[in-house]
Amino acid sequence: MREGIVAGLTSRNYRRAVESVVDGYGIEKSSVSRKFVAASAAQLQELCEKKLGDLDLVAILIDGIHFGQQVLVVALGIASSGQKHVLGVWQGATENTTVVKALLEDLVARGLSTERRYLFVIDGAKALRAAIERVFGERAEVQRCQIHKRRNVKEHLPKNVQSDYDRRIRNAYAMTEYAAAKAELEKIFRQLERVNPGAARSLEEGLEETLTVHRLGVGWLLRRTLASTNAIESCLSTVERVARNVKRWRSGGQALRWTATGLLEAERKFRKVKGFRDLATLQRKWNPSLPAQAGLTQQSQAA
């Protein structure tokens, strides 16, 4: 029943679908709804209680999705093996610092270490940045989404120059060397100051953090994944597809359950990120004491 609803079958049409194969029993709309509520609630509990201590995470992507008046903030982790993991979901009226801080603190309570360095990939929202700073401090490396940056600058410009400046910014981000990419973006900024000061300010805001993957020397293939929030947005698009038949959002619990169902559906189809072999190198560079710590943990458990 759950698989059918996730695939797009509505509860009111479930009876017709089943009766075409077998004699119906307990397949009224209300019965199907109750059973799906129970199944999705169990999935939500599974997601919210998942232990994270054994995941060798390198990067954490954070983004939000809106259902009715509810905002669901989602965290997606990328391990050193290249495997993606849904880490958690938190609910709020807005995607503000308090909500994101609560999400991060929940991840820490379930085993995410605050002593390790991670790369946080965000869309550029100041609330996300502030929450990461409060929980992880200086140990957090933050990458702002380059695609969001390009989009924001483009929206400030008149249509006749949008394509040209977007192409130039895209080419700058495609450069391999950090110094060359930064120099080209600064050149574009100076030109934008004369053309459109609003677009210039948009490019300048948080510019350094859009180049974090360049500064860290991430290989170009892996950089394509870590330079934007595309990986988590793809995950959230699955949530939207799964929940497309919901016409009215009655409660926050309903939004949470459907989001968890969609996230776990997306997780079933996850593949390793491209360029994943560079993740282990990044992990050793950022957290050189991890093998020693793991050895001590194993010895203490044996004792």
C-alpha positions as CSV (number, residue, x, y, z in Angstrom):
1,M,0.0,0.0,0.0
2,R,2.8,2.4,0.9
3,E,4.7,1.6,-2.3
4,G,1.5,2.3,-4.3
5,I,1.0,5.7,-2.7
6,V,4.6,6.7,-3.1
7,A,4.4,5.8,-6.7
8,G,1.5,8.2,-7.1
9,L,-1.7,6.2,-6.4
10,T,-4.2,8.3,-4.4
11,S,-6.1,6.8,-1.4
12,R,-9.4,7.4,-3.1
13,N,-8.3,5.4,-6.2
14,Y,-6.6,2.7,-4.2
15,R,-9.8,0.6,-4.0
16,R,-10.3,0.6,-7.8
17,A,-6.7,-0.5,-8.3
18,V,-6.8,-3.3,-5.9
19,E,-10.3,-4.6,-6.9
20,S,-9.0,-5.0,-10.4
21,V,-6.7,-7.8,-9.1
22,V,-8.3,-9.2,-5.9
23,D,-11.4,-8.9,-3.8
24,G,-11.2,-5.8,-1.7
25,Y,-10.8,-6.0,2.0
26,G,-10.1,-2.9,4.2
27,I,-9.4,-0.8,1.2
28,E,-11.8,2.1,1.8
29,K,-10.2,5.6,1.5
30,S,-10.2,6.1,5.2
31,S,-8.7,2.7,5.9
32,V,-5.9,3.3,3.4
33,S,-5.2,6.7,4.9
34,R,-5.0,5.4,8.4
35,K,-2.6,2.7,7.3
36,F,-0.4,5.1,5.4
37,V,-0.3,7.5,8.4
38,A,1.0,4.6,10.5
39,A,3.5,3.5,8.0
40,S,4.9,7.0,7.3
41,A,5.0,7.8,11.1
42,A,7.2,4.7,11.6
43,Q,9.5,5.9,8.8
44,L,9.7,9.4,10.4
45,Q,10.7,7.9,13.7
46,E,13.3,5.7,12.0
47,L,14.8,8.8,10.3
48,C,14.7,11.0,13.4
49,E,16.4,8.3,15.6
50,K,19.0,7.1,13.2
51,K,22.5,7.1,14.8
52,L,25.2,9.0,13.0
53,G,28.3,8.1,15.0
54,D,29.5,5.4,12.5
55,L,29.1,7.6,9.4
56,D,32.5,8.9,8.2
57,L,31.0,12.2,7.0
58,V,33.0,14.7,5.0
59,A,30.3,17.1,3.7
60,I,26.9,18.1,5.0
61,L,24.3,19.8,2.7
62,I,21.4,21.8,4.2
63,D,18.3,23.1,2.4
64,G,14.6,23.6,3.1
65,I,11.3,22.7,1.5
66,H,7.9,24.4,1.9
67,F,4.6,22.6,2.4
68,G,1.7,24.9,3.1
69,Q,2.7,27.1,6.0
70,Q,5.4,24.7,7.1
71,V,9.2,24.8,6.3
72,L,11.0,21.5,6.6
73,V,14.8,21.9,6.9
74,V,16.7,18.8,5.6
75,A,20.3,17.7,6.1
76,L,22.1,15.4,3.7
77,G,25.5,13.9,4.5
78,I,28.2,12.7,2.1
79,A,30.6,10.1,3.6
80,S,34.2,9.5,2.6
81,S,33.1,6.5,0.6
82,G,31.0,8.8,-1.6
83,Q,27.7,7.5,-0.3
84,K,25.0,9.9,0.5
85,H,22.9,9.7,3.7
86,V,19.7,11.5,4.7
87,L,20.7,12.8,8.2
88,G,17.5,14.4,9.5
89,V,14.6,16.8,9.0
90,W,13.4,19.6,11.3
91,Q,10.3,21.7,11.2
92,G,9.6,25.4,11.6
93,A,7.5,28.3,10.3
94,T,10.5,29.8,8.6
95,E,14.0,28.7,7.6
96,N,15.6,30.7,10.5
97,T,18.7,30.4,12.6
98,T,16.8,28.8,15.6
99,V,15.3,26.0,13.4
100,V,18.6,25.2,11.7
101,K,20.5,25.3,15.0
102,A,18.0,22.9,16.5
103,L,18.5,20.6,13.5
104,L,22.3,20.7,13.9
105,E,22.1,20.1,17.7
106,D,19.8,17.1,17.0
107,L,22.5,15.7,14.7
108,V,25.1,16.2,17.3
109,A,22.9,14.4,19.9
110,R,22.7,11.4,17.5
111,G,26.4,11.1,17.1
112,L,27.7,13.8,14.8
113,S,31.0,15.0,16.3
114,T,31.7,18.7,16.8
115,E,35.4,17.9,17.1
116,R,35.7,17.1,13.4
117,R,35.9,19.4,10.4
118,Y,33.1,19.2,7.9
119,L,32.3,21.1,4.7
120,F,28.8,22.6,4.9
121,V,27.2,23.3,1.6
122,I,24.3,25.9,1.7
123,D,22.4,28.1,-0.6
124,G,23.8,31.3,0.9
125,A,21.0,32.0,3.5
126,K,22.4,34.0,6.4
127,A,20.3,32.0,8.9
128,L,22.0,28.8,7.8
129,R,25.4,30.4,8.0
130,A,24.8,31.8,11.5
131,A,23.5,28.4,12.8
132,I,26.5,26.5,11.5
133,E,28.8,29.1,13.2
134,R,27.1,28.7,16.5
135,V,27.2,24.9,16.6
136,F,30.5,24.1,14.9
137,G,32.5,27.4,15.2
138,E,35.7,27.7,13.3
139,R,35.9,24.0,12.5
140,A,33.2,24.4,9.9
141,E,34.2,25.0,6.2
142,V,31.3,26.6,4.4
143,Q,30.6,26.5,0.6
144,R,27.9,28.7,-0.7
145,C,26.1,27.5,-3.8
146,Q,27.7,28.9,-6.9
147,I,24.4,28.3,-8.9
148,H,22.4,30.4,-6.4
149,K,25.1,33.1,-6.6
150,R,24.8,33.3,-10.3
151,R,21.0,33.3,-10.2
152,N,21.0,36.1,-7.6
153,V,23.3,38.3,-9.7
154,K,21.4,37.6,-12.9
155,E,18.1,38.7,-11.3
156,H,19.6,42.2,-10.6
157,L,20.6,42.8,-14.2
158,P,18.6,43.9,-17.3
159,K,17.8,41.1,-19.7
160,N,20.1,42.4,-22.4
161,V,23.2,41.7,-20.3
162,Q,22.1,38.8,-18.2
163,S,23.5,36.0,-20.4
164,D,26.9,37.6,-20.9
165,Y,27.6,38.2,-17.2
166,D,26.2,34.8,-16.2
167,R,28.5,33.1,-18.7
168,R,31.5,35.1,-17.4
169,I,30.7,34.2,-13.8
170,R,30.2,30.5,-14.7
171,N,33.5,30.4,-16.5
172,A,35.2,32.0,-13.5
173,Y,33.9,29.3,-11.3
174,A,35.0,26.7,-13.8
175,M,38.7,27.7,-13.4
176,T,40.9,25.3,-11.6
177,E,43.1,27.6,-9.5
178,Y,41.6,29.5,-6.6
179,A,43.6,32.7,-7.2
180,A,42.7,32.9,-10.9
181,A,39.0,32.3,-10.2
182,K,38.9,34.9,-7.5
183,A,40.8,37.5,-9.7
184,E,38.3,37.0,-12.5
185,L,35.3,37.4,-10.2
186,E,36.8,40.5,-8.7
187,K,37.2,41.9,-12.2
188,I,33.6,41.2,-13.0
189,F,32.6,42.9,-9.7
190,R,34.4,46.1,-10.6
191,Q,32.7,46.1,-14.0
192,L,29.3,45.5,-12.4
193,E,29.8,48.5,-10.1
194,R,29.6,50.7,-13.2
195,V,26.8,48.7,-14.8
196,N,24.6,47.9,-11.9
197,P,25.7,48.5,-8.3
198,G,22.9,46.2,-7.0
199,A,24.3,43.2,-9.0
200,A,27.8,44.1,-7.8
201,R,26.8,44.0,-4.2
202,S,25.0,40.7,-4.8
203,L,28.1,39.2,-6.3
204,E,30.3,40.6,-3.5
205,E,28.2,39.3,-0.6
206,G,29.7,36.0,0.6
207,L,31.9,35.7,-2.5
208,E,34.8,34.2,-0.7
209,E,32.7,31.3,0.5
210,T,31.5,30.5,-3.0
211,L,35.2,29.6,-3.7
212,T,35.8,27.4,-0.7
213,V,36.1,24.2,-2.8
214,H,38.7,26.0,-4.9
215,R,40.6,27.2,-1.9
216,L,40.6,23.6,-0.5
217,G,42.0,22.2,-3.7
218,V,39.0,19.9,-4.4
219,G,39.4,18.0,-7.7
220,W,37.2,19.4,-10.5
221,L,35.0,16.3,-10.7
222,L,34.1,16.3,-7.0
223,R,34.0,20.1,-7.1
224,R,31.0,19.9,-9.4
225,T,29.1,18.1,-6.6
226,L,30.3,20.2,-3.6
227,A,30.1,23.6,-5.3
228,S,26.3,23.7,-5.3
229,T,23.2,22.4,-3.5
230,N,22.1,20.4,-6.5
231,A,22.6,17.1,-4.7
232,I,20.1,17.9,-1.9
233,E,17.7,19.8,-4.3
234,S,17.5,16.6,-6.3
235,C,16.6,14.8,-3.1
236,L,13.9,17.4,-2.3
237,S,12.5,17.1,-5.8
238,T,11.7,13.4,-5.0
239,V,9.9,14.6,-1.8
240,E,7.8,17.0,-3.9
241,R,7.0,14.2,-6.4
242,V,6.0,11.7,-3.7
243,A,3.7,14.3,-2.0
244,R,2.2,15.7,-5.2
245,N,-1.2,14.2,-4.6
246,V,-1.6,16.0,-1.2
247,K,-4.1,18.8,-1.9
248,R,-4.4,20.3,1.6
249,W,-1.8,20.3,4.4
250,R,-3.7,19.9,7.6
251,S,-0.9,19.7,10.2
252,G,2.8,20.0,10.8
253,G,2.9,16.3,11.5
254,Q,1.5,15.5,8.1
255,A,4.2,17.5,6.4
256,L,6.9,15.8,8.5
257,R,5.6,12.4,7.6
258,W,5.4,13.0,3.9
259,T,8.8,14.6,3.9
260,A,10.3,11.6,5.7
261,T,8.6,9.2,3.2
262,G,10.0,11.2,0.3
263,L,13.5,11.4,1.7
264,L,13.7,7.7,2.4
265,E,12.4,7.0,-1.1
266,A,15.1,9.2,-2.5
267,E,17.7,7.5,-0.4
268,R,16.9,4.1,-1.9
269,K,18.2,5.4,-5.3
270,F,21.3,7.2,-4.1
271,R,24.5,6.6,-5.9
272,K,28.0,7.6,-5.0
273,V,29.0,11.1,-5.9
274,K,31.3,11.7,-8.8
275,G,34.9,12.1,-7.9
276,F,34.3,10.4,-4.5
277,R,37.9,9.1,-4.3
278,D,39.0,12.6,-3.4
279,L,36.8,12.6,-0.3
280,A,39.1,10.2,1.6
281,T,42.0,12.6,0.8
282,L,40.0,15.5,2.2
283,Q,39.1,13.6,5.3
284,R,42.7,12.7,6.0
285,K,43.8,16.3,5.4
286,W,41.1,17.8,7.7
287,N,41.0,15.1,10.4
288,P,44.4,13.5,10.5
289,S,43.9,12.0,14.0
290,L,40.8,10.0,13.0
291,P,42.5,6.6,12.6
292,A,44.1,7.0,16.0
293,Q,40.8,8.0,17.5
294,A,39.1,5.0,15.9
295,G,41.7,2.6,17.2
296,L,41.3,4.0,20.8
297,T,37.5,3.6,20.5
298,Q,37.9,0.0,19.4
299,Q,40.3,-0.8,22.2
300,S,38.0,0.8,24.8
301,Q,35.0,-1.2,23.5
302,A,37.1,-4.4,23.7
303,A,38.1,-3.7,27.2
